[in-house]
């Protein structure tokens, strides 16, 4: 489930990056064309709105990258927890093996002295 969420988030991030890469030259060309004309107040307002849109897209991209980083950190922590659980299980198995060896030595000792 977490891996599916991670993949969907990565896909969304790639789509947003593609959209940003497609929109950025268009926005820059439009800004350049509007600046080449003798700018009116309406054009300046349009330029400010386009820059605000670009800034919002960059902020959304940054937030998605942060969420992806947090999901990767959570996945790493879960993997570390699984590794610790495996190590604990291995230590428990080793303790059980040592107890069986001790029981075998006690039985062998009892068999020798009888």
OpenMM code with the backbone's topology and positions (N, CA, C; nanometers):
from openmm import Vec3, app, unit

residues = "UNK UNK UNK UNK UNK UNK UNK UNK UNK UNK UNK UNK UNK UNK UNK UNK UNK UNK UNK UNK UNK UNK UNK UNK UNK UNK UNK UNK UNK UNK UNK UNK UNK UNK UNK UNK UNK UNK UNK UNK UNK UNK UNK UNK UNK UNK UNK UNK UNK UNK UNK UNK UNK UNK UNK UNK UNK UNK UNK UNK UNK UNK UNK UNK UNK UNK UNK UNK UNK UNK UNK UNK UNK UNK UNK UNK UNK UNK UNK UNK UNK UNK UNK UNK UNK UNK UNK UNK UNK UNK UNK UNK UNK UNK UNK UNK UNK UNK UNK UNK UNK UNK UNK UNK UNK UNK UNK UNK UNK UNK UNK UNK UNK UNK".split()
positions = [
    Vec3(0.0832, -0.1193, 0.0000),
    Vec3(0.0000, 0.0000, 0.0000),
    Vec3(0.0877, 0.1258, 0.0000),
    Vec3(0.1923, 0.1228, 0.0850),
    Vec3(0.2825, 0.2369, 0.0927),
    Vec3(0.3612, 0.2525, -0.0371),
    Vec3(0.3982, 0.1388, -0.0967),
    Vec3(0.4721, 0.1440, -0.2218),
    Vec3(0.3844, 0.1982, -0.3344),
    Vec3(0.2562, 0.1592, -0.3347),
    Vec3(0.1637, 0.2111, -0.4346),
    Vec3(0.1452, 0.3611, -0.4172),
    Vec3(0.1334, 0.4061, -0.2922),
    Vec3(0.1216, 0.5491, -0.2653),
    Vec3(0.2462, 0.6223, -0.3119),
    Vec3(0.3605, 0.5625, -0.2882),
    Vec3(0.4866, 0.6227, -0.3281),
    Vec3(0.4973, 0.6330, -0.4799),
    Vec3(0.4556, 0.5274, -0.5482),
    Vec3(0.4604, 0.5296, -0.6950),
    Vec3(0.3628, 0.6308, -0.7529),
    Vec3(0.2433, 0.6396, -0.6942),
    Vec3(0.1467, 0.7385, -0.7421),
    Vec3(0.1965, 0.8802, -0.7174),
    Vec3(0.2596, 0.9018, -0.6045),
    Vec3(0.3148, 1.0327, -0.5738),
    Vec3(0.4282, 1.0677, -0.6695),
    Vec3(0.5110, 0.9707, -0.7005),
    Vec3(0.6199, 0.9929, -0.7951),
    Vec3(0.5663, 1.0238, -0.9343),
    Vec3(0.4602, 0.9547, -0.9752),
    Vec3(0.3984, 0.9810, -1.1044),
    Vec3(0.3403, 1.1213, -1.1090),
    Vec3(0.2731, 1.1612, -1.0013),
    Vec3(0.2175, 1.2957, -0.9941),
    Vec3(0.3276, 1.4001, -0.9976),
    Vec3(0.4357, 1.3719, -0.9300),
    Vec3(0.5495, 1.4628, -0.9288),
    Vec3(0.6097, 1.4767, -1.0684),
    Vec3(0.6226, 1.3660, -1.1381),
    Vec3(0.6774, 1.3712, -1.2742),
    Vec3(0.5838, 1.4451, -1.3694),
    Vec3(0.4532, 1.4247, -1.3527),
    Vec3(0.3574, 1.4972, -1.4364),
    Vec3(0.3624, 1.6469, -1.4089),
    Vec3(0.3733, 1.6829, -1.2823),
    Vec3(0.3841, 1.8251, -1.2487),
    Vec3(0.5126, 1.8859, -1.3023),
    Vec3(0.6203, 1.8110, -1.2951),
    Vec3(0.7466, 1.8593, -1.3488),
    Vec3(0.7379, 1.8770, -1.5006),
    Vec3(0.6739, 1.7852, -1.5672),
    Vec3(0.6554, 1.7962, -1.7119),
    Vec3(0.5691, 1.9165, -1.7460),
    Vec3(0.4612, 1.9358, -1.6696),
    Vec3(0.3756, 2.0517, -1.6910),
    Vec3(0.4516, 2.1815, -1.6693),
    Vec3(0.5330, 2.1836, -1.5654),
    Vec3(0.6133, 2.3018, -1.5373),
    Vec3(0.7146, 2.3268, -1.6489),
    Vec3(0.7767, 2.2210, -1.6972),
    Vec3(0.8739, 2.2363, -1.8055),
    Vec3(0.8074, 2.2780, -1.9365),
    Vec3(0.6819, 2.2398, -1.9545),
    Vec3(0.6095, 2.2827, -2.0742),
    Vec3(0.5597, 2.4260, -2.0604),
    Vec3(0.5200, 2.4635, -1.9392),
    Vec3(0.4648, 2.5969, -1.9195),
    Vec3(0.5709, 2.7049, -1.9071),
    Vec3(0.6861, 2.6692, -1.8564),
    Vec3(0.7890, 2.7691, -1.8317),
    Vec3(0.8351, 2.8424, -1.9588),
    Vec3(0.8660, 2.7754, -2.0697),
    Vec3(0.9036, 2.8518, -2.1910),
    Vec3(0.7889, 2.9365, -2.2456),
    Vec3(0.6668, 2.8836, -2.2349),
    Vec3(0.5534, 2.9623, -2.2821),
    Vec3(0.5346, 3.0879, -2.1986),
    Vec3(0.5464, 3.0727, -2.0695),
    Vec3(0.5336, 3.1882, -1.9818),
    Vec3(0.6456, 3.2891, -2.0062),
    Vec3(0.7660, 3.2404, -2.0240),
    Vec3(0.8778, 3.3311, -2.0494),
    Vec3(0.8638, 3.4021, -2.1840),
    Vec3(0.8157, 3.3302, -2.2850),
    Vec3(0.7932, 3.3937, -2.4151),
    Vec3(0.6839, 3.4992, -2.4070),
    Vec3(0.5776, 3.4658, -2.3342),
    Vec3(0.4693, 3.5622, -2.3183),
    Vec3(0.5167, 3.6850, -2.2410),
    Vec3(0.5954, 3.6620, -2.1386),
    Vec3(0.6507, 3.7740, -2.0625),
    Vec3(0.7415, 3.8607, -2.1503),
    Vec3(0.8222, 3.7977, -2.2318),
    Vec3(0.9112, 3.8718, -2.3205),
    Vec3(0.8321, 3.9515, -2.4235),
    Vec3(0.7287, 3.8894, -2.4791),
    Vec3(0.6457, 3.9608, -2.5769),
    Vec3(0.5732, 4.0786, -2.5132),
    Vec3(0.5254, 4.0578, -2.3915),
    Vec3(0.4552, 4.1666, -2.3247),
    Vec3(0.5503, 4.2780, -2.2833),
    Vec3(0.6731, 4.2413, -2.2514),
    Vec3(0.7710, 4.3434, -2.2163),
    Vec3(0.8190, 4.4202, -2.3389),
    Vec3(0.8219, 4.3545, -2.4535),
    Vec3(0.8657, 4.4235, -2.5758),
    Vec3(0.7639, 4.5273, -2.6213),
    Vec3(0.6407, 4.5021, -2.5983),
    Vec3(0.5404, 4.6042, -2.6273),
    Vec3(0.5511, 4.7117, -2.5205),
    Vec3(0.4990, 4.8288, -2.5529),
    Vec3(0.4955, 4.9304, -2.4475),
    Vec3(0.3879, 4.8880, -2.3495),
    Vec3(0.4322, 4.8499, -2.2291),
    Vec3(0.3445, 4.7838, -2.1352),
    Vec3(0.2395, 4.8784, -2.0787),
    Vec3(0.1225, 4.8265, -2.0703),
    Vec3(0.0139, 4.8978, -2.0041),
    Vec3(-0.0051, 4.8376, -1.8666),
    Vec3(-0.0876, 4.8983, -1.7880),
    Vec3(-0.1114, 4.8507, -1.6524),
    Vec3(-0.1759, 4.7127, -1.6538),
    Vec3(-0.2606, 4.6865, -1.7517),
    Vec3(-0.3264, 4.5567, -1.7619),
    Vec3(-0.2254, 4.4457, -1.7912),
    Vec3(-0.1292, 4.4780, -1.8764),
    Vec3(-0.0257, 4.3786, -1.9067),
    Vec3(0.0621, 4.3515, -1.7855),
    Vec3(0.0890, 4.4543, -1.7104),
    Vec3(0.1682, 4.4349, -1.5892),
    Vec3(0.0935, 4.3465, -1.4894),
    Vec3(-0.0363, 4.3678, -1.4821),
    Vec3(-0.1165, 4.2841, -1.3940),
    Vec3(-0.1153, 4.1389, -1.4428),
    Vec3(-0.1235, 4.1211, -1.5726),
    Vec3(-0.1182, 3.9865, -1.6294),
    Vec3(0.0183, 3.9216, -1.6036),
    Vec3(0.1227, 3.9990, -1.6159),
    Vec3(0.2572, 3.9474, -1.5872),
    Vec3(0.2677, 3.9063, -1.4408),
    Vec3(0.2150, 3.9894, -1.3532),
    Vec3(0.2206, 3.9547, -1.2109),
    Vec3(0.1400, 3.8282, -1.1817),
    Vec3(0.0261, 3.8144, -1.2457),
    Vec3(-0.0543, 3.6939, -1.2261),
    Vec3(0.0175, 3.5699, -1.2794),
    Vec3(0.0831, 3.5829, -1.3924),
    Vec3(0.1576, 3.4693, -1.4473),
    Vec3(0.2761, 3.4322, -1.3584),
    Vec3(0.3431, 3.5334, -1.3061),
    Vec3(0.4535, 3.5047, -1.2138),
    Vec3(0.4028, 3.4403, -1.0848),
    Vec3(0.2882, 3.4847, -1.0390),
    Vec3(0.2290, 3.4242, -0.9205),
    Vec3(0.1905, 3.2786, -0.9472),
    Vec3(0.1363, 3.2534, -1.0648),
    Vec3(0.1038, 3.1157, -1.1023),
    Vec3(0.2295, 3.0280, -1.1072),
    Vec3(0.3345, 3.0811, -1.1638),
    Vec3(0.4605, 3.0075, -1.1687),
    Vec3(0.5148, 2.9805, -1.0282),
    Vec3(0.5058, 3.0801, -0.9429),
    Vec3(0.5507, 3.0642, -0.8048),
    Vec3(0.4673, 2.9589, -0.7316),
    Vec3(0.3376, 2.9595, -0.7549),
    Vec3(0.2515, 2.8589, -0.6918),
    Vec3(0.2813, 2.7185, -0.7429),
    Vec3(0.3097, 2.7064, -0.8705),
    Vec3(0.3478, 2.5755, -0.9248),
    Vec3(0.4796, 2.5260, -0.8649),
    Vec3(0.5748, 2.6163, -0.8493),
    Vec3(0.7013, 2.5777, -0.7871),
    Vec3(0.6821, 2.5384, -0.6414),
    Vec3(0.5951, 2.6099, -0.5713),
    Vec3(0.5669, 2.5756, -0.4327),
    Vec3(0.4996, 2.4392, -0.4215),
    Vec3(0.4069, 2.4112, -0.5121),
    Vec3(0.3413, 2.2805, -0.5134),
    Vec3(0.4424, 2.1688, -0.5425),
    Vec3(0.5326, 2.1956, -0.6342),
    Vec3(0.6368, 2.0982, -0.6646),
    Vec3(0.7271, 2.0740, -0.5437),
    Vec3(0.7597, 2.1809, -0.4741),
    Vec3(0.8418, 2.1681, -0.3542),
    Vec3(0.7694, 2.0887, -0.2454),
    Vec3(0.6415, 2.1138, -0.2293),
    Vec3(0.5641, 2.0392, -0.1295),
    Vec3(0.5534, 1.8914, -0.1659),
    Vec3(0.5376, 1.8622, -0.2932),
    Vec3(0.5335, 1.7220, -0.3351),
    Vec3(0.6685, 1.6533, -0.3145),
    Vec3(0.7763, 1.7260, -0.3402),
    Vec3(0.9086, 1.6687, -0.3138),
    Vec3(0.9291, 1.6426, -0.1651),
    Vec3(0.8801, 1.7337, -0.0823),
    Vec3(0.8909, 1.7141, 0.0619),
    Vec3(0.8092, 1.5934, 0.1074),
    Vec3(0.6900, 1.5785, 0.0516),
    Vec3(0.6078, 1.4630, 0.0876),
    Vec3(0.6735, 1.3332, 0.0411),
    Vec3(0.7339, 1.3354, -0.0758),
    Vec3(0.8051, 1.2176, -0.1246),
    Vec3(0.9231, 1.1834, -0.0340),
    Vec3(0.9948, 1.2865, 0.0097),
    Vec3(1.1064, 1.2640, 0.1014),
    Vec3(1.0583, 1.2067, 0.2340),
    Vec3(0.9469, 1.2573, 0.2841),
    Vec3(0.8927, 1.2047, 0.4094),
    Vec3(0.8460, 1.0599, 0.3945),
    Vec3(0.7865, 1.0276, 0.2807),
    Vec3(0.7454, 0.8888, 0.2579),
    Vec3(0.8667, 0.7961, 0.2473),
    Vec3(0.9722, 0.8429, 0.1833),
    Vec3(1.0938, 0.7617, 0.1753),
    Vec3(1.1566, 0.7420, 0.3123),
    Vec3(1.1517, 0.8473, 0.3951),
    Vec3(1.2032, 0.8357, 0.5311),
    Vec3(1.1207, 0.7359, 0.6121),
    Vec3(0.9887, 0.7396, 0.5952),
    Vec3(0.9020, 0.6443, 0.6643),
    Vec3(0.9301, 0.5018, 0.6182),
    Vec3(0.9513, 0.4843, 0.4892),
    Vec3(0.9843, 0.3526, 0.4364),
    Vec3(1.1179, 0.3025, 0.4913),
    Vec3(1.2156, 0.3932, 0.5016),
    Vec3(1.3445, 0.3564, 0.5588),
    Vec3(1.3311, 0.3176, 0.7056),
    Vec3(1.2489, 0.3908, 0.7807),
    Vec3(1.2280, 0.3574, 0.9216),
    Vec3(1.1579, 0.2225, 0.9373),
    Vec3(1.0622, 0.1942, 0.8502),
    Vec3(0.9960, 0.0640, 0.8553),
    Vec3(1.0935, -0.0488, 0.8221),
    Vec3(1.1800, -0.0243, 0.7264),
    Vec3(1.2812, -0.1247, 0.6918),
    Vec3(1.3776, -0.1476, 0.8079),
    Vec3(1.4153, -0.0395, 0.8762),
    Vec3(1.5031, -0.0523, 0.9923),
    Vec3(1.4343, -0.1285, 1.1053),
    Vec3(1.3060, -0.1026, 1.1246),
    Vec3(1.2305, -0.1748, 1.2269),
    Vec3(1.2220, -0.3233, 1.1934),
    Vec3(1.2011, -0.3545, 1.0661),
    Vec3(1.1978, -0.4942, 1.0240),
    Vec3(1.3334, -0.5616, 1.0453),
    Vec3(1.4409, -0.4885, 1.0170),
    Vec3(1.5749, -0.5430, 1.0394),
    Vec3(1.6003, -0.5683, 1.1876),
    Vec3(1.5574, -0.4764, 1.2733),
    Vec3(1.5732, -0.4962, 1.4171),
    Vec3(1.4916, -0.6151, 1.4663),
    Vec3(1.3717, -0.6315, 1.4119),
    Vec3(1.2883, -0.7454, 1.4490),
    Vec3(1.3535, -0.8770, 1.4058),
    Vec3(1.4134, -0.8776, 1.2877),
    Vec3(1.4839, -0.9968, 1.2408),
    Vec3(1.6049, -1.0281, 1.3284),
    Vec3(1.6768, -0.9237, 1.3699),
    Vec3(1.7910, -0.9431, 1.4582),
    Vec3(1.7469, -0.9977, 1.5935),
    Vec3(1.6370, -0.9476, 1.6459),
    Vec3(1.5838, -0.9974, 1.7722),
    Vec3(1.5425, -1.1439, 1.7596),
    Vec3(1.4806, -1.1790, 1.6475),
    Vec3(1.4419, -1.3172, 1.6239),
    Vec3(1.5653, -1.4078, 1.6147),
    Vec3(1.6708, -1.3589, 1.5504),
    Vec3(1.7944, -1.4349, 1.5411),
    Vec3(1.8581, -1.4552, 1.6781),
    Vec3(1.8573, -1.3513, 1.7596),
    Vec3(1.9114, -1.3647, 1.8956),
    Vec3(1.8294, -1.4619, 1.9793),
    Vec3(1.6982, -1.4583, 1.9626),
    Vec3(1.6115, -1.5519, 2.0343),
    Vec3(1.6386, -1.6957, 1.9900),
    Vec3(1.6588, -1.7150, 1.8609),
    Vec3(1.6918, -1.8477, 1.8096),
    Vec3(1.8268, -1.8957, 1.8624),
    Vec3(1.9241, -1.8045, 1.8701),
    Vec3(2.0543, -1.8392, 1.9255),
    Vec3(2.0432, -1.8765, 2.0732),
    Vec3(1.9611, -1.8033, 2.1476),
    Vec3(1.9399, -1.8353, 2.2883),
    Vec3(1.8737, -1.9718, 2.3040),
    Vec3(1.7772, -2.0013, 2.2181),
    Vec3(1.7121, -2.1319, 2.2216),
    Vec3(1.8111, -2.2437, 2.1895),
    Vec3(1.8991, -2.2179, 2.0927),
    Vec3(2.0022, -2.3159, 2.0584),
    Vec3(2.0988, -2.3390, 2.1752),
    Vec3(2.1371, -2.2319, 2.2427),
    Vec3(2.2248, -2.2462, 2.3589),
    Vec3(2.1565, -2.3225, 2.4712),
    Vec3(2.0270, -2.2978, 2.4913),
    Vec3(1.9540, -2.3718, 2.5941),
    Vec3(1.9435, -2.5206, 2.5598),
    Vec3(1.9217, -2.5505, 2.4326),
    Vec3(1.9181, -2.6908, 2.3906),
    Vec3(2.0537, -2.7581, 2.4084),
    Vec3(2.1611, -2.6845, 2.3793),
    Vec3(2.2952, -2.7378, 2.3993),
    Vec3(2.3228, -2.7638, 2.5476),
    Vec3(2.2792, -2.6727, 2.6334),
    Vec3(2.2958, -2.6910, 2.7772),
    Vec3(2.2167, -2.8117, 2.8266),
    Vec3(2.0932, -2.8278, 2.7763),
    Vec3(2.0119, -2.9436, 2.8130),
    Vec3(2.0773, -3.0735, 2.7668),
    Vec3(2.1357, -3.0700, 2.6455),
    Vec3(2.2057, -3.1878, 2.5952),
    Vec3(2.3276, -3.2213, 2.6803),
    Vec3(2.4015, -3.1187, 2.7215),
    Vec3(2.5171, -3.1418, 2.8085),
    Vec3(2.4749, -3.1970, 2.9445),
    Vec3(2.3632, -3.1465, 2.9983),
    Vec3(2.3130, -3.1981, 3.1255),
    Vec3(2.2692, -3.3448, 3.1129),
    Vec3(2.2020, -3.3768, 3.0025),
    Vec3(2.1598, -3.5151, 2.9808),
    Vec3(2.2803, -3.6075, 2.9622),
    Vec3(2.3834, -3.5570, 2.8901),
    Vec3(2.5042, -3.6360, 2.8714),
    Vec3(2.5778, -3.6555, 3.0045),
    Vec3(2.5801, -3.5517, 3.0856),
    Vec3(2.6431, -3.5599, 3.2174),
    Vec3(2.5676, -3.6588, 3.3063),
    Vec3(2.4338, -3.6535, 3.2996),
    Vec3(2.3536, -3.7463, 3.3796),
    Vec3(2.3704, -3.8889, 3.3296),
    Vec3(2.3902, -3.9070, 3.1989),
    Vec3(2.4080, -4.0420, 3.1448),
    Vec3(2.5444, -4.0991, 3.1817),
    Vec3(2.6453, -4.0113, 3.1923),
    Vec3(2.7793, -4.0601, 3.2287),
    Vec3(2.7840, -4.1043, 3.3741),
    Vec3(2.7225, -4.0283, 3.4635),
    Vec3(2.7331, -4.0585, 3.6061),
    Vec3(2.6313, -4.1596, 3.6564),
    Vec3(2.5488, -4.2144, 3.5673),
    Vec3(2.4533, -4.3150, 3.6167),
    Vec3(2.5023, -4.4546, 3.5914),
] * unit.nanometer
topology = app.Topology()
chain = topology.addChain("A")
for resn in residues:
    res = topology.addResidue(resn, chain)
    for name in ("N", "CA", "C"):
        topology.addAtom(name, app.Element.getBySymbol(name[0]), res)
